[in-house]
């Protein structure tokens, strides 16, 4: 992947875990769904800027901001689940293409160039 940065060892991010990382000027989180899929996204919830490594939790295939319970899927789509189960769209969050190579989590950061 062009503009690729090495973020963390794959083994340091277990399923259901969120890890804070920095890449150049970006504040990111690496997390895994409960099924083990890796995701790299901006670290701050777009609602009130809560850091998802400090105040985030994994629920199935979403990361949940524990400050106000906004949820984000691996594509960055934001929702809040109402008491009746309705999923209301909220702000989205930035996501970076990620892959695992030789035991490392890598992410493509477009503004770093080819």
N, C-alpha and C positions, 0 to 999 in steps of 0.2 A: 504494500500500500504506500502511495506517495504521501509525504507529509506525516509520516508515521512516527509516533513517540512510544517508547517503552515505559510502561507505567508501574507495573508491580508483578511479582511472581504469582503465577496462577494459583499455587498452593496457599497463598496468603489471603485468598478470597473464597471462602467456603460457601456452599449454597445457603442462602438466607442471610448473608453477611454483606455489610457496607464498609468500604475502606476509602478514606480521604487520600487523594493524590494531587500533586501539582505538576503541570506540564507547561513550562515556559511561563506565560502570564495567566494561565487558566487554573481555576480552582475546580477540581473534578471529584466525582466519586466513581469507584468501580464497585459494582454489586452483582450478585448472582440471584436469579430466580430460585425458588425452592427446588425446581427441577435441575438447576445447575447451569443455565444459560448465562453468559457473561454480558454485562451492559456497562457502558461508560457514558456518563452524562454530567452536565453542569452540577456543581455541588449545592447550589442555592435554590430553594423553592421560589418560584416566581411570585408567590402570594405575598410573603413578608420576609423573604430573604433568609429563612431558616436554613442552617447547614444540615444537609441530609445525612452526613456521616455521624453527626452528633445527635440529631433528633429525627432520624428516619428508621423505618423498619420494613422488612420484606413481608409481603402477604401474597403468597402464590407467585404470580408473575408480574407483580407491581411493587414499587417502592412507595411507602406511605410517609408523608411528612406528619410527624406526630404533633406539631404545633396546632394545625387546624384540619388535619386529616385529608388533605389533598392527596391524590394517588396518581402515579405516573407509570405507564407501561414502558416497555423497552424501546418503543418508538417515540417516547416523549409526550404522548397524549395525556393531558391532565383531566381528571374528573374528581368530583366529590360525591360520595354515596350518601343519599338522603336516608332518613330513618325508614322509609318505606321501600328502600332498595333501589330507587331511581338513581341513575348515574348522570349527574349534571356536568356538562362540559365546563372546564375551567381552563386556565392558561397552560400552555405547553411549556416544556423544558427542553433545552438543547441536548441532543444526543450525538455521540461520535461513533462512527463505524469502528467496531472492535473485532479483534481476532486473537486467538491464542497460538503462539509459535514457540516451540522449544521451551515450554514451561513458563512463558511470560505472557502477560496481557498487553497487547499493543492497541493503539487507537490512531485513527487517521484524523489529523487536525488540519483541515484545508488551508487555513491562513498561514501555515508554516511552509507552504510551497511544495513543489514536486521533488 
